[in-house]
Amino acid sequence: MIICSCFVVSDKDIRAAVEDGARDFREIRKTLKCSTNCGACYPHAREYFDQCLRDIGVPMPDRKYAAVNDDADL
């Protein structure tokens, strides 16, 4: 499934990055460019990244991420 349409980053790309040692979402943003353009994918990409870490045994809190522009009209 495509998570970031701006840079065509899939769930498999994020999982592969985690399996290759990514432990910080900044690494995902740097290497895959995911959530660095429009930001619409940030909530889903971050939640999926956290889930991938949990799947390999890295303790992660359950969090909800807001979209980058959720409060743009405030």
ABEGO torsion letter per residue (X at the ends): XBABAAAGBBAAAAAAAAAAGBABAAAAAAAAGBGABAGAAAAAAAAAAAAAAAAAGBBBBBBBBBBAAAAAAX
